[in-house]
Amino acid sequence: MTAVRTTTVASAVAAAACAAVLATAIPSAAINSYNATPAPERTEVGALVATWDNDGDPSTPDRVDWVCSGTMIDADTFLTAAHCTTHWPENVRFYVSLDQDVQGGLDRAAAEHPGDPSAVARAVAVEGTAHNHPAYPGPASDNHDISVVQLSAAKLKERWSFTPAALPKAGALSALGPQGLNDTSFVVAGYGTQEARRGPGGHTHPGGGVRLKAPVTFNALNDAWIRLSMSAPQGNGGACYGDSGGPNFATLNGKRTLVATTITGDTPCYATNVVYRLDTPGAREFLKPFTQLP
């Protein structure tokens, strides 16, 4: 694993606290541009927005930005990654937006509410409470990189209409076997940036903040992880920085199913998306108090 797919904003804030993790994983950000398309129909997919202190005065937040992606898995539960919701300043507050263009909304709100990050966040998103896996960060074999944000179902309903994503049955991916996984259609979605581009200042990752989707194909299955190919010549797209916590859907028995969440991949966002399985005993045990499992 080479790149934790959080945004550069989030990774800068968390750099000191995440030093041990970042020794083996560089923080990252969005769906890459090749073979990717807008995803306005994926109304269950949202962006994690945060406000936090950056000026040494923790009494009021002075920063606001979208930092990761995620998915509504029931009327009030937003699923994302634990590395998106840990190692922040004490006064961090999390919000969820289901807008198609979150960055555009933040830009407009910032112009309307200059100097008021909390008002900007409220203009585009609904505030919630994060619950991280208690064992995160764990070993590389299963680092428990999963969290949820609990929200007000009533406040969400006032602003957006969505159908929560369907979660997989226990062991659903293992049951497919190698050939079944090769024959399965996968799609990744999120708000992340584009693949690396070379310029006068070196590599950059442009874009981000708009919900996109892209096809990916099966590469390998591990006890806690599934690796998905993002190779453009195969017709794939893929995830990049800012897509952390976002969904990886698979069509299982004719039904679109949220089988894994984006965690990491290669630094330039060209080759592999490494995603956390949701059909494993560990993931299901964590999710059981928050939502009904199939």
C-alpha positions in Angstrom: 0.0 0.0 0.0 1.4 3.3 -1.0 -1.0 6.2 -0.7 -3.7 6.8 1.9 -6.4 8.4 -0.2 -7.3 11.4 2.0 -7.1 14.9 0.6 -4.0 17.0 1.0 -5.8 19.3 3.3 -6.6 16.5 5.8 -3.2 15.0 5.5 -1.5 18.3 6.3 -3.5 18.6 9.5 -2.9 15.1 10.5 0.7 14.8 9.5 2.3 14.9 13.0 -0.2 12.5 14.6 -0.1 10.1 11.7 3.7 9.9 11.4 3.8 6.2 12.2 1.1 5.4 9.6 2.6 7.7 6.9 6.0 5.9 7.2 4.4 3.3 4.9 1.5 5.3 3.4 1.5 8.7 1.8 -1.8 10.6 2.3 -3.8 11.0 -1.0 -7.2 12.6 -2.9 -10.2 11.8 -6.2 -11.6 9.7 -9.0 -9.1 9.9 -11.8 -10.2 11.4 -15.0 -9.6 8.7 -17.6 -12.7 6.6 -18.2 -14.5 8.4 -15.4 -17.9 10.1 -15.7 -20.1 12.3 -13.4 -22.3 10.4 -11.0 -25.4 12.5 -10.2 -27.5 9.4 -9.9 -25.3 8.1 -7.0 -27.2 10.2 -4.5 -26.2 7.9 -1.6 -22.5 8.8 -2.1 -21.4 11.9 -0.2 -18.4 14.0 0.9 -17.0 14.3 4.4 -16.6 18.0 5.3 -14.6 19.2 8.4 -14.2 22.4 10.3 -11.1 22.7 12.6 -8.7 25.1 14.2 -5.6 26.1 12.4 -4.5 29.4 14.1 -3.8 28.2 17.7 -7.1 29.5 19.1 -9.2 26.3 19.6 -12.3 28.3 20.8 -13.5 28.7 17.2 -12.7 26.9 14.0 -10.9 28.8 11.2 -10.7 26.2 8.5 -13.3 24.3 6.5 -13.0 21.9 3.6 -14.2 18.6 2.2 -11.7 15.9 3.2 -12.9 12.4 2.1 -15.7 10.5 0.5 -18.3 8.0 1.9 -21.7 6.4 1.5 -25.0 6.5 3.3 -25.8 2.9 4.4 -29.1 3.7 6.1 -31.2 6.8 6.8 -28.7 8.2 9.3 -25.4 6.4 8.9 -22.5 7.6 6.7 -19.8 5.0 6.1 -16.2 6.3 5.6 -12.6 5.5 6.6 -11.1 5.8 10.0 -8.1 7.6 8.7 -10.5 10.3 7.6 -11.9 10.9 11.1 -8.9 10.5 13.4 -5.8 12.6 14.3 -7.5 15.9 14.0 -7.4 18.9 16.4 -9.7 18.6 19.4 -12.2 21.0 18.1 -12.8 19.3 14.7 -16.4 18.9 13.7 -17.6 16.6 10.9 -20.4 17.2 8.4 -21.7 15.2 5.5 -22.9 16.6 2.1 -24.7 14.6 -0.6 -24.4 17.4 -3.2 -23.0 16.5 -6.6 -20.6 19.5 -6.6 -19.4 20.0 -3.0 -16.4 22.1 -3.9 -18.7 24.5 -5.8 -21.0 24.7 -2.8 -18.2 25.4 -0.5 -16.9 28.2 -2.7 -20.3 29.9 -2.9 -20.9 29.5 0.8 -17.4 31.0 1.6 -18.3 34.1 -0.4 -21.6 34.4 1.4 -20.1 33.8 4.9 -16.6 35.2 4.9 -14.6 34.3 8.0 -17.2 31.9 9.3 -16.2 28.3 8.6 -19.1 26.9 10.6 -21.7 28.8 8.6 -20.0 27.6 5.4 -20.1 24.0 6.5 -23.8 24.2 7.5 -24.6 25.7 4.1 -23.5 22.6 2.3 -23.7 19.8 4.8 -25.3 18.3 7.9 -23.3 17.9 11.1 -22.8 14.4 12.6 -20.8 12.5 15.2 -17.9 10.2 14.1 -17.3 6.7 15.5 -14.0 5.1 14.6 -13.1 1.5 14.8 -11.6 1.2 18.3 -8.7 -1.0 17.0 -7.6 1.5 14.3 -4.8 1.6 13.3 -4.2 -2.1 13.4 -1.7 -4.3 11.5 -1.3 -4.1 7.7 -3.2 -7.4 7.4 -6.3 -5.7 8.8 -5.8 -2.1 10.0 -9.5 -1.6 10.9 -9.6 1.5 8.7 -13.4 2.0 9.0 -15.6 4.5 10.7 -19.2 5.9 10.5 -20.7 9.3 11.0 -24.1 9.3 12.7 -26.4 12.0 11.4 -30.0 13.3 11.9 -32.2 11.4 9.5 -34.7 14.3 9.6 -32.1 16.9 8.7 -30.8 14.8 5.8 -34.3 14.2 4.5 -34.9 18.0 4.5 -32.1 18.5 2.0 -31.5 15.3 -0.1 -33.4 12.3 -1.4 -31.4 9.1 -1.5 -31.6 5.3 -1.3 -29.0 3.9 1.1 -26.5 1.5 -0.4 -27.0 -2.2 0.1 -24.3 -4.0 2.1 -23.0 -7.5 1.3 -23.9 -10.7 3.0 -21.2 -12.3 5.2 -18.4 -13.7 3.0 -20.1 -12.6 -0.2 -16.8 -11.9 -2.0 -15.1 -15.0 -0.9 -18.1 -17.0 -2.1 -17.6 -15.8 -5.7 -14.2 -17.5 -6.0 -11.5 -16.3 -8.5 -13.5 -16.8 -11.7 -16.7 -15.2 -10.2 -14.7 -12.2 -9.0 -13.1 -11.9 -12.5 -16.6 -11.9 -14.0 -18.0 -9.3 -11.5 -18.6 -5.7 -12.5 -17.1 -3.2 -10.1 -17.5 0.6 -9.9 -15.7 3.1 -7.7 -17.2 6.4 -6.8 -16.1 9.5 -4.9 -15.1 13.2 -4.8 -11.3 12.7 -5.2 -8.8 14.4 -7.5 -7.4 13.3 -10.8 -4.4 11.1 -11.6 -0.9 12.8 -11.3 0.0 15.4 -13.9 3.5 16.6 -14.5 4.0 20.4 -14.6 6.7 23.0 -14.0 6.4 22.4 -10.2 6.4 18.7 -10.4 3.4 16.3 -10.1 0.0 17.7 -9.1 -3.4 16.1 -8.7 -6.0 18.6 -10.1 -9.7 18.6 -9.6 -11.7 17.1 -6.8 -14.9 18.0 -4.9 -17.3 16.7 -7.6 -18.9 13.2 -7.4 -17.6 10.9 -10.2 -17.6 7.2 -10.9 -15.4 4.8 -12.9 -15.2 1.1 -13.8 -12.6 -1.0 -12.1 -11.8 -4.8 -12.4 -10.8 -7.5 -10.0 -7.1 -8.0 -9.2 -6.7 -9.9 -5.9 -8.6 -10.8 -2.7 -7.1 -10.9 0.8 -8.7 -11.6 4.2 -9.5 -7.9 4.8 -8.8 -6.3 1.4 -9.7 -6.5 -2.2 -7.4 -5.0 -4.9 -9.0 -3.5 -8.0 -7.3 -2.7 -11.2 -7.4 0.9 -12.5 -5.5 0.2 -15.7 -6.7 2.6 -18.5 -6.0 0.2 -21.4 -8.4 -2.3 -19.9 -11.1 0.4 -19.9 -10.8 1.1 -16.2 -10.8 4.3 -14.3 -10.1 4.4 -10.6 -9.7 6.3 -7.3 -7.3 9.0 -6.2 -6.8 11.5 -3.4 -10.0 12.4 -1.6 -11.7 9.2 -2.5 -10.8 7.6 0.9 -13.9 6.1 2.5 -15.8 6.2 -0.7 -17.7 3.2 -2.1 -16.6 0.4 -4.3 -19.8 -1.2 -5.7 -20.1 -4.7 -7.2 -23.1 -6.2 -9.0 -24.0 -9.3 -7.0 -26.9 -11.4 -8.1 -28.0 -8.5 -10.3 -28.0 -6.0 -7.4 -25.7 -3.1 -6.9 -23.9 -3.8 -3.6 -21.4 -1.7 -1.6 -18.7 -4.3 -1.0 -15.7 -2.2 0.0 -14.4 1.3 0.8 -11.4 3.0 -0.8 -8.4 3.2 1.5 -5.1 3.4 -0.5 -3.4 2.7 -3.8 -0.4 3.7 -5.9 0.8 7.3 -5.4 0.1 8.6 -9.0 -3.4 6.9 -9.1 -2.8 4.9 -12.2 -2.6 1.2 -11.2 -4.5 -0.2 -8.2 -7.2 0.7 -5.7 -6.8 -1.1 -2.4 -10.2 -1.3 -0.7 -11.5 -2.5 2.7 -13.9 -5.4 2.5 -17.3 -5.0 4.1 -18.2 -8.7 4.0 -15.7 -9.8 6.6 -16.4 -10.7 10.3 -14.3 -7.7 11.5 -16.1 -5.2 9.4 -19.5 -6.6 10.1 -18.9 -6.7 13.9 -18.0 -3.0 13.8 -21.0 -2.0 11.6 -23.6 -4.1 13.6 -24.4 -1.5 16.3 -25.0 1.2 13.6 -27.0 -0.4 10.9 -29.0 -3.6 9.9 -26.8 -6.1 8.2 -28.0 -8.6 5.6 
